[in-house]
Amino acid sequence: MTVASAPGRTARHYLMCEPVHYTVSYEINPWMDKTRYTDADLAVRQWRTLRDTYLDLGHRVDTIDPIAGLPDMVYAANGATVVDGVVYSARFRYPERQPEGPAYQKWFADQGFVTHTAAQTNEGEGDLLVVGDVILAGTGFRTERAAHAEAQELFGRPVISLDLVDAHYYHLDTALAVISSSAEDPQIAYFPPAFSAGSRAVLEQLFPDAIHATEQDAVALGLNAVSDGENVVVAPGAVDLAGALRERGYTPIPVDTSELLKGGGGAKCCTLEIRS
């Protein structure tokens, strides 16, 4: 079997939200501890480094205004899913985050996008990841399986349901990274223990040459990575994943988002891709 290699960079368009109101004031995932000190200024500096990394790579970054009282709004990837210029709004499970869905949908509507208001609970690109011509869709903790069917009807692309079984990897984008979204050569990396046995079998069948992340990668939230097909922004602690990426011709770019990890997010959580 020939191991897949990096297909090459393509320009991307991202939406981000500066974490000026960032704190951990509630607990809705195992990473969150509201008794632990959070440094909003450090979070902003780390976020700006992440944004500037994308800009330096030649990508477009738009920003949405943060809203006071919504500290998790920085995790823009959860705000919607955008495919072929169509926006599927987020409908958050927990009350603390529910106002984020309409805020992100309004931003897209104001920019002239066609938006669809979700009827089913889903948390955007947290659980809906475009890989080639299909969408991998996580369920088990946040996004309902019924949302997978709703997304398939909206986007007209096959949606593959995957069951998450470890609460530390509560969104698909914490357990699986799309490293090539090319229709000709889709590639992923993932942490097998985060998935049910049946879902692991599906991933093995669809992506036989996928990178299997180590526990060290996963604990560093290394799979919450962002790839443009050549450059992969990844957590500094994901050293095994970085090595595996280099072997395939990718360029890993470590960016520290440790302060944002206290809320359960990394680079990908902060980055919503706009596919128009």
N, C-alpha and C positions, 0 to 999 in steps of 0.2 A: 504494500500500500504506500502510495506517495503522500507524504505529509504536506498538507496545504501550507501555502506561504502567503505573506502579506500581499493583497491585490494592488495596493497603492492608495495614496491619499486622495480623497475627494472633499471639496469645500462643503462645510456644514453651516447650518443656521440654528442658533441656540437662543433659548429664552432663559433668563436667570433672574433671581430676586436677591438683592443685597440684604444680609441678615442684621439690619440695624436694630431690630426688635428681638433678636435671638436670645432665648433662655430655655432652660428646661424647668417648666413650672407644673408639668403633669407627667404621668408615666403611661405610655401606651405601647411600649415595646421594651424588651429586656435590656436594651442599651441605656435607657433613660433612668436617671436617678435624680430626683428633684432636690435631694439634700446635697448634691455635689455642686461645687462652685462652677459656674460657666462664665467665661470672659467674652462678652459681646464684641469688644474691640479686637481681640485676637481672631474671633470668628470672621469679622469683617476683613481683616488683613489677609487671612487665609483665602477667603472668598475672592478677594480682589486679585490675588496671585493666580487663582484658578481661572478667573475671567481673562486676565492678561495673558495667560498661557494660550488660551484659545485664540485670542486676537493675534498673538505672535505667530501662531500657526496658520494665520490667514483666514480664520473663520469669522463669521458674523455673529455678534452677540447683541441681542436686544434685552432690555430689562423691564420688569414690571415693578411698579411702586409697592414697597412693603406696606403692610397695614398693621397698625398698632393692635396688640392683642392676638396676633396670629404669628407666634414665634416660629412655627414650622413652615411658614410660607417660603422660606429659603429653599426648601426641598421642591424646587420647581418641577422636577420630573413627575411628581405626583399630581400636578395640576391639570393635566389633560393628556390625550394622545392625538397626534397629528399625522395623518397619512394622506398623501396626495392633496394637500391643502384643506382637507376636511378635519374638523376638530370634534373629537368625542370628549365631552366634559367629564371631569371627575365627580364622583359622588362618594364622599368619604364615609367610612364606617363610624369613626368616633366623632361625637359632637364638637370636641375641641377644634377639629380641623374642617368641619363641614362648610364654614363660610369661604374657605379657600376655593372651592369648586366654582361658585359663581363669579368670584373675583377674577380668576384666570379666564373663564369663559367670556366675561365682559371685555377683558383685554384683547382677546382674539377677535371678538365681534367688532370692537372699535378699530381694529386694523384691517377690517374688511374680509375676514375669513368666514366661511360657512361653518356654523357651529351646530352641534347636535346635543341637546340636553339629555344626559343619561337617565334612564329609568331604573337602572340596576347599579348596585354598589360596586364601584371600581375606583382604583387609586392611580389612574393614569399610567404613565410609563413605568411606574413602580412595578406594575404587574403585567404590562402589555409591551412586549419588545419585538420590534420589526427585525426579522432576519431573512434577507432575500425576499421571496415572494410570500412568506408566511408570517404569522404573528404568533409568538410564543406567549402563553398567557398563564400567569400564576394564580393559584387559589389555595385556600386553607386558612388564611389569617385575615386578609383584608378584602380582596376582590371576590365577589360571588361568581360562581360558575355561570350563572345566567348572563352576566356581563360579557362573557366570552362570546356567547351566541349573538348578543346585541352588537358587539363590535364586528363580528363577521358579517352580519347583515348590512351594517353601515359602510364598511370598507370594501366588502366584496373580496376579501382575501381569506384563505384558510386560517383558522385560529386553532392552535394546538394547546389543549388544556394540560397543565402540569401541576401536580399536587405537592405543595410545600409542607414539610413535616417537623421542622425545627423552628421554634418561635424566634430564635436569634436571626433567622433569615426569613423574615415575615413578608417581605416583598421579593418578587422574582429577581429584581435588579440587585439584590444583596447576595444572591446565590448563583447568578449567571450573568456573564458579560458577552455582549455582541462585539466581536472583534473585527468581523467583516460583515457588513450588511449587503454586500454585493449579491445580486440575484444569480450571477454566474458562479460565485464562490463564497457562499455564506459560511461563516466560521464563528464558533463560540468557545468560551471557557466556562466551566461550571464546577460546583462542589457537590459531588454525588450524594453525600449523606444528607443534604438539605432536602432531597426529593424522595417521594415514595418509590417503592420497587418498580411499580409499573411505569412511573414517569421516567425513572432512570433508563428503563428498557427502551422507551420511546426516544429519548435523547441519544442513546447508543445507536439506534437504528437510523435516525435522521442525520446525526453528526458523528460518524464513526472515528473521525480524526480530531475530535474536540480536545482541547486542553482540559485535563482534570486538575483542578486546583487542590492544593494541600490544605490541611487544617490551618496551618500558619497563614496562608493567603486569606482564607475565609475569615478567620478571627480578626485580621487587620482590615476587614471589609474591602479586601483587594478586588473582589469581583464587582464592586460598585465603581466600575471603570468606564471611561469614555474613549472610544476609538474612532479615528477618521479613515481607517483602512490602512494606515501606516504608523501613525503616532498613537500611542495608548497612554492616556493620563491615568495613573494608577497610584494607589496608596503606597508610601515608602516602605511599609512593613511587608508588602506582598513580594518578597524577594524571589520566591520560587516561581511565581507567576511571571515576574519580570524576566527571569532567565528563560522560561519556556517561550515567551513572546520573542525574545531576541533570537532564539534558535529558528524561528519561523520568519525572520526578516522584519519584524516590527521594531519600532523604537519606543520602549517604555519611558515615560516621563513622570517621575515621582513628584507628586504635589501633596503637601501635607494639609489634610483637612481634619486633623485630630480633634479640634474643638467642636466641629460640626458632628463628629462621630458620637459625641455625648448625647446627641439627639437621635442617633441611629442612622446617620447618613454620611455619604462621602461624595466624591466627584460627580458620579452619575445622578445621585439624588438631587444635586444642585443644578442639573442641566437637562432641560427639556428640549428635545430636538424638534425643529419645525420642518416637516417634510412637505414641500409645496410642489 
